[in-house]
Structure formats: structure tokens, C-alpha cells
């Protein structure tokens, strides 16, 4: 039975990933979900990458106060980098440095919550 439960959880995660156009990235033992976002400028544009720690959905009314209940994404956002993860001009080490800087800030926030100030 446990195998069936695990497979159903993985199938739910797979459907959430497909609904949100998310991809996964395992970074130092942490599973991160990310999506690339295009920003238009006047003369050009650029990509940013948003990272999420958890994928969730919530049910809301389709037309704010009335209508059927629909599921919308309600993901847990953790950080954003000003680079495209899939850019071939960025090396792995450069990308790791960008992500590691944000992860270090998250770890420091956890330390402060635990009372470790110095």
C-alpha cells in the first residue's frame, strides 16, 4: 500500500508541475522548483528565475464573489535571481554562485529564527 501512496503523491506533484510550468532543481540536497519569467523593456528584455520551495494550489471562486470553485497556484516563493537558469552563456560555477548566495541568506534567516545571532 505504501508504494501506491507514494506513486499517487508523485503523480499529484507531476500534475502540479505541469500546471505551473515548473521545473525541479536539486541544489545541495534541497529540492527547488523554478520558473523562468521574461521581462520586457523598451529596447530589449531579460529573464529572471523564480524559485519556490513548495507547490500548492488553493480553491477560489472563478469570478471573485460568485461562480464555480477553481484551483489556482499558491506556491511558496523563496527567492529570485536576475539570470536565466537555461542560459548557455552562464557557466555552472557562475550560476551556482548566484543561487548559493540566496541559499546562504535563507540559512541565515533560519539561524536567526533559532536564536543563533552570532
ChimeraX commands (.cxc) that place a marker at each C-alpha (Angstrom):
marker #1 position 0.00,0.00,0.00 radius 0.5
marker #1 position 2.82,2.36,0.74 radius 0.5
marker #1 position 4.03,2.13,-2.84 radius 0.5
marker #1 position 0.60,3.13,-4.13 radius 0.5
marker #1 position 0.50,6.10,-1.76 radius 0.5
marker #1 position 3.95,7.27,-2.83 radius 0.5
marker #1 position 3.09,6.91,-6.51 radius 0.5
marker #1 position -0.10,8.94,-6.02 radius 0.5
marker #1 position 1.88,11.70,-4.31 radius 0.5
marker #1 position 4.37,11.72,-7.18 radius 0.5
marker #1 position 1.56,11.82,-9.74 radius 0.5
marker #1 position 0.00,14.78,-7.89 radius 0.5
marker #1 position 3.38,16.55,-7.88 radius 0.5
marker #1 position 3.76,15.81,-11.59 radius 0.5
marker #1 position 0.38,17.37,-12.39 radius 0.5
marker #1 position 1.22,20.44,-10.28 radius 0.5
marker #1 position 4.49,20.86,-12.15 radius 0.5
marker #1 position 2.73,20.65,-15.49 radius 0.5
marker #1 position 0.01,23.10,-14.44 radius 0.5
marker #1 position 2.51,25.69,-13.23 radius 0.5
marker #1 position 5.13,25.17,-15.95 radius 0.5
marker #1 position 7.63,24.46,-13.19 radius 0.5
marker #1 position 10.85,22.50,-13.32 radius 0.5
marker #1 position 12.83,20.98,-10.47 radius 0.5
marker #1 position 16.40,21.58,-9.40 radius 0.5
marker #1 position 18.20,19.75,-6.60 radius 0.5
marker #1 position 20.76,22.10,-5.05 radius 0.5
marker #1 position 22.88,20.82,-2.14 radius 0.5
marker #1 position 20.19,18.39,-1.03 radius 0.5
marker #1 position 17.34,20.92,-1.32 radius 0.5
marker #1 position 14.66,20.38,-3.91 radius 0.5
marker #1 position 13.76,23.68,-5.51 radius 0.5
marker #1 position 11.08,24.37,-8.07 radius 0.5
marker #1 position 11.72,27.15,-10.55 radius 0.5
marker #1 position 10.12,29.03,-13.39 radius 0.5
marker #1 position 11.66,31.44,-15.83 radius 0.5
marker #1 position 10.00,34.79,-16.33 radius 0.5
marker #1 position 10.51,37.18,-19.24 radius 0.5
marker #1 position 10.56,40.93,-18.55 radius 0.5
marker #1 position 10.05,43.32,-21.46 radius 0.5
marker #1 position 11.95,46.56,-21.68 radius 0.5
marker #1 position 11.67,49.39,-24.13 radius 0.5
marker #1 position 14.51,48.16,-26.33 radius 0.5
marker #1 position 15.15,44.65,-25.08 radius 0.5
marker #1 position 14.19,42.22,-22.35 radius 0.5
marker #1 position 15.69,39.84,-19.87 radius 0.5
marker #1 position 14.89,36.65,-17.98 radius 0.5
marker #1 position 14.69,36.16,-14.25 radius 0.5
marker #1 position 14.30,32.86,-12.47 radius 0.5
marker #1 position 11.91,32.50,-9.54 radius 0.5
marker #1 position 12.46,29.69,-7.06 radius 0.5
marker #1 position 9.82,28.04,-4.92 radius 0.5
marker #1 position 10.17,25.62,-2.01 radius 0.5
marker #1 position 6.72,24.08,-2.26 radius 0.5
marker #1 position 3.99,23.79,-4.87 radius 0.5
marker #1 position 0.44,24.23,-3.64 radius 0.5
marker #1 position -2.95,25.10,-5.02 radius 0.5
marker #1 position -5.93,26.77,-3.45 radius 0.5
marker #1 position -9.58,26.92,-4.41 radius 0.5
marker #1 position -11.15,30.29,-5.16 radius 0.5
marker #1 position -14.32,31.49,-6.81 radius 0.5
marker #1 position -13.87,31.97,-10.53 radius 0.5
marker #1 position -15.49,35.42,-10.63 radius 0.5
marker #1 position -14.28,36.72,-7.23 radius 0.5
marker #1 position -17.62,36.56,-5.37 radius 0.5
marker #1 position -19.54,34.00,-7.43 radius 0.5
marker #1 position -19.07,31.20,-9.91 radius 0.5
marker #1 position -17.62,27.75,-9.58 radius 0.5
marker #1 position -14.61,26.96,-7.42 radius 0.5
marker #1 position -11.39,26.70,-9.44 radius 0.5
marker #1 position -7.90,25.72,-8.37 radius 0.5
marker #1 position -5.18,28.34,-8.75 radius 0.5
marker #1 position -1.47,28.03,-7.94 radius 0.5
marker #1 position -0.43,29.19,-4.46 radius 0.5
marker #1 position 3.27,28.34,-4.46 radius 0.5
marker #1 position 5.71,29.17,-1.65 radius 0.5
marker #1 position 8.13,31.73,-3.14 radius 0.5
marker #1 position 11.61,31.82,-1.58 radius 0.5
marker #1 position 13.89,33.87,-3.84 radius 0.5
marker #1 position 14.56,35.22,-7.33 radius 0.5
marker #1 position 17.78,35.62,-9.29 radius 0.5
marker #1 position 18.34,38.01,-12.16 radius 0.5
marker #1 position 19.58,35.36,-14.53 radius 0.5
marker #1 position 18.19,32.65,-16.75 radius 0.5
marker #1 position 18.98,29.16,-15.47 radius 0.5
marker #1 position 18.88,27.83,-19.03 radius 0.5
marker #1 position 21.21,30.48,-20.47 radius 0.5
marker #1 position 24.08,28.77,-22.28 radius 0.5
marker #1 position 26.33,31.78,-21.71 radius 0.5
marker #1 position 26.34,31.27,-17.94 radius 0.5
marker #1 position 28.69,28.60,-16.63 radius 0.5
marker #1 position 27.66,26.20,-13.91 radius 0.5
marker #1 position 30.00,27.86,-11.41 radius 0.5
marker #1 position 28.55,31.31,-12.06 radius 0.5
marker #1 position 25.02,30.01,-11.66 radius 0.5
marker #1 position 25.96,28.10,-8.51 radius 0.5
marker #1 position 27.39,31.31,-7.01 radius 0.5
marker #1 position 24.17,33.20,-7.68 radius 0.5
marker #1 position 21.98,30.50,-6.16 radius 0.5
marker #1 position 24.36,29.83,-3.25 radius 0.5
marker #1 position 24.26,33.50,-2.21 radius 0.5
marker #1 position 20.48,33.33,-1.90 radius 0.5
marker #1 position 20.58,29.97,-0.09 radius 0.5
marker #1 position 23.08,31.43,2.40 radius 0.5
marker #1 position 20.63,34.23,3.18 radius 0.5
marker #1 position 17.86,31.68,3.73 radius 0.5
marker #1 position 20.12,29.69,6.07 radius 0.5
marker #1 position 20.97,32.86,7.99 radius 0.5
marker #1 position 17.27,33.66,8.38 radius 0.5
marker #1 position 16.74,30.16,9.81 radius 0.5
marker #1 position 19.62,30.71,12.25 radius 0.5
marker #1 position 18.08,33.97,13.46 radius 0.5
marker #1 position 14.72,32.24,13.98 radius 0.5
marker #1 position 16.52,29.64,16.12 radius 0.5
marker #1 position 18.19,32.36,18.23 radius 0.5
marker #1 position 21.71,31.98,16.80 radius 0.5
marker #1 position 22.65,35.63,16.36 radius 0.5
marker #1 position 26.43,35.36,16.36 radius 0.5
marker link #1:1,2 radius 0.2
marker link #1:2,3 radius 0.2
marker link #1:3,4 radius 0.2
marker link #1:4,5 radius 0.2
marker link #1:5,6 radius 0.2
marker link #1:6,7 radius 0.2
marker link #1:7,8 radius 0.2
marker link #1:8,9 radius 0.2
marker link #1:9,10 radius 0.2
marker link #1:10,11 radius 0.2
marker link #1:11,12 radius 0.2
marker link #1:12,13 radius 0.2
marker link #1:13,14 radius 0.2
marker link #1:14,15 radius 0.2
marker link #1:15,16 radius 0.2
marker link #1:16,17 radius 0.2
marker link #1:17,18 radius 0.2
marker link #1:18,19 radius 0.2
marker link #1:19,20 radius 0.2
marker link #1:20,21 radius 0.2
marker link #1:21,22 radius 0.2
marker link #1:22,23 radius 0.2
marker link #1:23,24 radius 0.2
marker link #1:24,25 radius 0.2
marker link #1:25,26 radius 0.2
marker link #1:26,27 radius 0.2
marker link #1:27,28 radius 0.2
marker link #1:28,29 radius 0.2
marker link #1:29,30 radius 0.2
marker link #1:30,31 radius 0.2
marker link #1:31,32 radius 0.2
marker link #1:32,33 radius 0.2
marker link #1:33,34 radius 0.2
marker link #1:34,35 radius 0.2
marker link #1:35,36 radius 0.2
marker link #1:36,37 radius 0.2
marker link #1:37,38 radius 0.2
marker link #1:38,39 radius 0.2
marker link #1:39,40 radius 0.2
marker link #1:40,41 radius 0.2
marker link #1:41,42 radius 0.2
marker link #1:42,43 radius 0.2
marker link #1:43,44 radius 0.2
marker link #1:44,45 radius 0.2
marker link #1:45,46 radius 0.2
marker link #1:46,47 radius 0.2
marker link #1:47,48 radius 0.2
marker link #1:48,49 radius 0.2
marker link #1:49,50 radius 0.2
marker link #1:50,51 radius 0.2
marker link #1:51,52 radius 0.2
marker link #1:52,53 radius 0.2
marker link #1:53,54 radius 0.2
marker link #1:54,55 radius 0.2
marker link #1:55,56 radius 0.2
marker link #1:56,57 radius 0.2
marker link #1:57,58 radius 0.2
marker link #1:58,59 radius 0.2
marker link #1:59,60 radius 0.2
marker link #1:60,61 radius 0.2
marker link #1:61,62 radius 0.2
marker link #1:62,63 radius 0.2
marker link #1:63,64 radius 0.2
marker link #1:64,65 radius 0.2
marker link #1:65,66 radius 0.2
marker link #1:66,67 radius 0.2
marker link #1:67,68 radius 0.2
marker link #1:68,69 radius 0.2
marker link #1:69,70 radius 0.2
marker link #1:70,71 radius 0.2
marker link #1:71,72 radius 0.2
marker link #1:72,73 radius 0.2
marker link #1:73,74 radius 0.2
marker link #1:74,75 radius 0.2
marker link #1:75,76 radius 0.2
marker link #1:76,77 radius 0.2
marker link #1:77,78 radius 0.2
marker link #1:78,79 radius 0.2
marker link #1:79,80 radius 0.2
marker link #1:80,81 radius 0.2
marker link #1:81,82 radius 0.2
marker link #1:82,83 radius 0.2
marker link #1:83,84 radius 0.2
marker link #1:84,85 radius 0.2
marker link #1:85,86 radius 0.2
marker link #1:86,87 radius 0.2
marker link #1:87,88 radius 0.2
marker link #1:88,89 radius 0.2
marker link #1:89,90 radius 0.2
marker link #1:90,91 radius 0.2
marker link #1:91,92 radius 0.2
marker link #1:92,93 radius 0.2
marker link #1:93,94 radius 0.2
marker link #1:94,95 radius 0.2
marker link #1:95,96 radius 0.2
marker link #1:96,97 radius 0.2
marker link #1:97,98 radius 0.2
marker link #1:98,99 radius 0.2
marker link #1:99,100 radius 0.2
marker link #1:100,101 radius 0.2
marker link #1:101,102 radius 0.2
marker link #1:102,103 radius 0.2
marker link #1:103,104 radius 0.2
marker link #1:104,105 radius 0.2
marker link #1:105,106 radius 0.2
marker link #1:106,107 radius 0.2
marker link #1:107,108 radius 0.2
marker link #1:108,109 radius 0.2
marker link #1:109,110 radius 0.2
marker link #1:110,111 radius 0.2
marker link #1:111,112 radius 0.2
marker link #1:112,113 radius 0.2
marker link #1:113,114 radius 0.2
marker link #1:114,115 radius 0.2
marker link #1:115,116 radius 0.2
marker link #1:116,117 radius 0.2
marker link #1:117,118 radius 0.2
view
